[in-house]
Amino acid sequence: MVPRDPSLIALFVSPLNRLGVEYMVTGGVASIIYGQPRMTLDIDLVLRLPERTAEGFIECWPPSDFYTPPLEVLLEEGARPQHGHFNISHHDSTLRADVHVAGEDPLNAWALSRVVIRTIEGVDVRAAPIEAVIPGKLRMVW
């Protein structure tokens, strides 16, 4: 069930925690986690999406409340060695997750092995280490 006043954490991170997907929050929300306040209406996520979890991944976000790409798109993007990407959107709030597939990128591999866990809104959030957030923002492609 979606909270009355949804947040990026409740909408997009909690389902990943329940599914057990290896992910990390990057971009603007990671900057906020590390103490740089800013306004953002999306959350950037980098994750590993093995083919065996793609169907369960889609089921985390009910189509009555969210847009998720079709399974075929997730499988195609998840198989890209670099720059796999898709979005998940919440219909009522228009909040969005920009999901980047980790692929074979060495920065993603390094960062995923060193995530920092912070509790936000009562949820354990896996954030990219600050050393990965800064170059990730500079290169603008996760």
C-alpha positions as CSV (number, residue, x, y, z in Angstrom):
1,M,0.0,0.0,0.0
2,V,1.3,3.5,-0.9
3,P,1.5,6.0,1.9
4,R,-0.9,9.0,1.9
5,D,1.9,11.4,1.4
6,P,4.4,9.3,-0.5
7,S,8.1,9.8,-0.4
8,L,10.9,8.6,-2.7
9,I,12.1,6.3,0.0
10,A,8.7,4.7,0.7
11,L,7.9,4.4,-3.0
12,F,11.1,3.1,-4.4
13,V,13.6,1.9,-1.8
14,S,11.3,-0.1,0.6
15,P,10.2,-2.4,-2.3
16,L,13.9,-3.1,-3.2
17,N,14.7,-3.9,0.4
18,R,11.7,-6.4,0.5
19,L,12.8,-8.0,-2.8
20,G,16.5,-8.2,-1.7
21,V,17.8,-6.5,-4.8
22,E,21.4,-5.3,-4.7
23,Y,21.1,-1.5,-5.2
24,M,22.4,1.9,-4.1
25,V,20.9,5.4,-4.1
26,T,23.0,7.9,-6.0
27,G,22.5,11.4,-7.4
28,G,20.5,14.1,-5.6
29,V,19.1,11.9,-2.9
30,A,22.5,10.5,-2.0
31,S,23.7,14.2,-1.8
32,I,20.9,14.8,0.7
33,I,21.9,11.8,2.7
34,Y,25.4,13.2,3.0
35,G,24.1,16.5,4.2
36,Q,23.6,18.7,1.1
37,P,20.0,19.8,1.1
38,R,18.3,20.2,-2.2
39,M,14.9,19.7,-3.9
40,T,14.4,16.6,-6.0
41,L,11.4,14.8,-7.4
42,D,13.3,11.7,-8.4
43,I,15.6,9.1,-7.0
44,D,18.6,7.7,-8.8
45,L,19.2,4.1,-8.2
46,V,22.0,1.8,-9.5
47,L,21.2,-1.9,-9.2
48,R,21.9,-5.3,-10.4
49,L,18.9,-6.9,-12.0
50,P,19.5,-10.6,-12.8
51,E,17.1,-12.1,-15.2
52,R,15.7,-14.4,-12.5
53,T,14.5,-11.4,-10.4
54,A,13.1,-9.2,-13.2
55,E,9.5,-10.4,-12.9
56,G,9.5,-10.1,-9.1
57,F,11.0,-6.6,-9.6
58,I,8.0,-5.5,-11.7
59,E,5.5,-7.0,-9.1
60,C,6.9,-4.6,-6.4
61,W,5.1,-1.7,-8.1
62,P,1.4,-2.4,-8.8
63,P,0.3,-1.1,-12.2
64,S,-2.7,0.6,-10.7
65,D,-0.3,3.0,-8.9
66,F,2.9,2.9,-10.9
67,Y,4.3,2.8,-14.4
68,T,7.0,0.2,-14.9
69,P,8.4,-0.8,-18.2
70,P,7.3,-4.2,-19.7
71,L,9.3,-7.3,-18.7
72,E,11.0,-7.4,-22.1
73,V,12.4,-3.9,-21.6
74,L,13.7,-4.8,-18.2
75,L,15.4,-7.9,-19.5
76,E,16.9,-6.0,-22.4
77,E,18.2,-3.1,-20.2
78,G,19.4,-5.6,-17.5
79,A,21.5,-7.4,-20.1
80,R,23.4,-4.3,-21.3
81,P,27.0,-4.4,-20.3
82,Q,26.9,-0.6,-19.8
83,H,24.2,2.2,-19.5
84,G,21.1,0.0,-19.1
85,H,18.4,2.4,-17.9
86,F,14.7,2.6,-17.3
87,N,12.2,4.6,-15.2
88,I,9.5,3.8,-12.7
89,S,6.8,6.5,-12.0
90,H,4.2,6.9,-9.4
91,H,0.9,8.0,-11.1
92,D,-0.6,10.1,-8.3
93,S,2.5,12.0,-7.1
94,T,4.6,11.9,-10.4
95,L,7.6,11.0,-8.3
96,R,10.0,8.9,-10.3
97,A,12.9,6.5,-9.9
98,D,15.7,6.7,-12.6
99,V,17.0,3.1,-12.5
100,H,20.5,2.5,-13.9
101,V,21.7,-1.1,-14.3
102,A,25.1,-1.6,-12.8
103,G,26.4,-3.7,-15.8
104,E,30.2,-4.0,-16.0
105,D,31.0,-0.5,-15.0
106,P,34.0,-0.5,-12.6
107,L,32.8,2.5,-10.6
108,N,29.4,0.8,-10.0
109,A,31.1,-2.4,-9.0
110,W,33.4,-0.6,-6.6
111,A,30.5,1.5,-5.1
112,L,28.1,-1.5,-4.7
113,S,30.8,-3.3,-2.7
114,R,31.1,-0.3,-0.4
115,V,27.5,1.0,0.1
116,V,26.8,3.0,3.2
117,I,23.6,2.1,5.1
118,R,21.6,5.0,6.6
119,T,18.2,4.8,8.2
120,I,15.8,7.4,6.6
121,E,12.1,7.6,7.4
122,G,12.6,4.3,9.4
123,V,13.9,2.5,6.3
124,D,17.5,1.2,5.8
125,V,18.7,2.9,2.7
126,R,21.8,1.6,0.8
127,A,23.6,4.8,-0.4
128,A,26.5,4.9,-2.8
129,P,29.7,6.0,-0.9
130,I,30.3,9.7,-1.3
131,E,33.5,8.9,-3.3
132,A,31.2,7.5,-6.0
133,V,28.4,10.1,-5.7
134,I,30.7,12.9,-6.8
135,P,32.2,11.4,-9.9
136,G,28.8,9.9,-10.8
137,K,27.3,13.4,-10.8
138,L,30.2,14.7,-12.8
139,R,29.9,12.1,-15.5
140,M,26.1,12.3,-15.6
141,V,25.8,8.6,-16.6
142,W,25.5,5.8,-14.2
